[in-house]
């Protein structure tokens, strides 16, 4: 019966449900964008530069891919709380804090995967770009551009991770009804309250959204590879 | 068919006006990777003039020598000088690899990239001139990675020429091409050479060497065994190794 109730909520365009979906998308897409803007150039730079401690940096970057969301939530909570180093704007328990937490969670994933991708591509391009006397900054730009189709997949990996996590947004968002409640935190809460219809409905929407985003990205990649090589 | 004299003009102007990269002098060049010696005691001087063709069996060090001359590798010992200087003038050299890497963008954008990397504005007329020179103008908007092997090789040649080099290194430029593509690439090479650009190329194709070479550098086992005008190399090889190579017998 809960399943029927869930479908009913979705099909009737339940306002609460769709407000939660909208906020979830806003938070996770923003976080993915932010993490990509920081993580991709960072990963490419690590791939292309040699510096003391580089091996340790790579191991750390790879290790950070497995950061537990609750720990990220806790760290961002401490940083953003009133007495914390970034407490003055008072953004704790707002969607902005959730965006930051998810971005911190997935930036290492995006950076580490980009580092590996760009390093492999560099092995292929090194002689050609060196012979063309392409400068260090232009190399980063060129390799990121030529890896763009694979970077979409990396972005999706980050998006998937952010969309699925619950611990970080729960801690820094506070799961405030109508303000910072997203799909995953609502599912956790409503399940514990026994309101399974809303939980199942959101679960279905969450899975569908992730599938849809992946399908769109796949289509874009297919199209682009045909048209851009 | 574009007018080759007009196309070669830009290259010729630069080649004629330029000084400073020739002769290229290799003195006591050793190159080793770990314990493996790839080049040993190479002494060689390359002067302005017709194409210099590097010949020799696989593993004789031809590609390594080209990469050293291009500055992509650093010799383990010895020195390479360009008209007496330890560095070649900026953008004086260009190279085309045996398997060139096509950037993931259109043919025209590949050329524009090479022009910009060479510090030159990628004007439509420059792109057009290079497309014509390489006989790939109709493919301008195609993704470069979708081209055939021969077309990719010609695009790589156009990219190298975008640098308006004084010296152009070609590493087995037609190794995997069919006869008609090979012919086309050879025509472009001859045209570029005629415009005053020094060509230094490696090849396994004896016929190609006979058609293009002004002089031959014959290598075996990481050493320069012979350096002769093409006619005398083919008619009267001075060494037993070269004679056996020309006879199709393996030299190790």
HADDOCK unambig.tbl for C-alpha pairs under 7 A between the chains (distance, minus, plus):
assign (segid A and resid 125 and name CA) (segid B and resid 101 and name CA) 6.58 0.50 0.50
assign (segid A and resid 127 and name CA) (segid B and resid 72 and name CA) 6.70 0.50 0.50
assign (segid A and resid 128 and name CA) (segid B and resid 101 and name CA) 6.81 0.50 0.50
assign (segid A and resid 131 and name CA) (segid B and resid 72 and name CA) 7.00 0.50 0.50
assign (segid A and resid 131 and name CA) (segid B and resid 94 and name CA) 6.65 0.50 0.50
assign (segid A and resid 131 and name CA) (segid B and resid 95 and name CA) 6.80 0.50 0.50
assign (segid A and resid 132 and name CA) (segid B and resid 114 and name CA) 6.66 0.50 0.50
assign (segid A and resid 132 and name CA) (segid B and resid 117 and name CA) 6.07 0.50 0.50
assign (segid A and resid 132 and name CA) (segid B and resid 118 and name CA) 6.75 0.50 0.50
assign (segid A and resid 133 and name CA) (segid B and resid 117 and name CA) 6.45 0.50 0.50
assign (segid A and resid 134 and name CA) (segid B and resid 117 and name CA) 5.51 0.50 0.50
assign (segid A and resid 146 and name CA) (segid B and resid 103 and name CA) 6.69 0.50 0.50
assign (segid A and resid 146 and name CA) (segid B and resid 104 and name CA) 5.32 0.50 0.50
assign (segid A and resid 227 and name CA) (segid B and resid 143 and name CA) 6.54 0.50 0.50
assign (segid A and resid 228 and name CA) (segid B and resid 104 and name CA) 6.41 0.50 0.50
assign (segid A and resid 228 and name CA) (segid B and resid 105 and name CA) 5.43 0.50 0.50
assign (segid A and resid 228 and name CA) (segid B and resid 106 and name CA) 6.58 0.50 0.50
assign (segid A and resid 228 and name CA) (segid B and resid 143 and name CA) 5.02 0.50 0.50
assign (segid A and resid 229 and name CA) (segid B and resid 104 and name CA) 5.51 0.50 0.50
assign (segid A and resid 229 and name CA) (segid B and resid 105 and name CA) 6.38 0.50 0.50
assign (segid A and resid 229 and name CA) (segid B and resid 143 and name CA) 4.75 0.50 0.50
assign (segid A and resid 229 and name CA) (segid B and resid 144 and name CA) 6.45 0.50 0.50
assign (segid A and resid 229 and name CA) (segid B and resid 145 and name CA) 5.14 0.50 0.50
assign (segid A and resid 229 and name CA) (segid B and resid 146 and name CA) 6.05 0.50 0.50
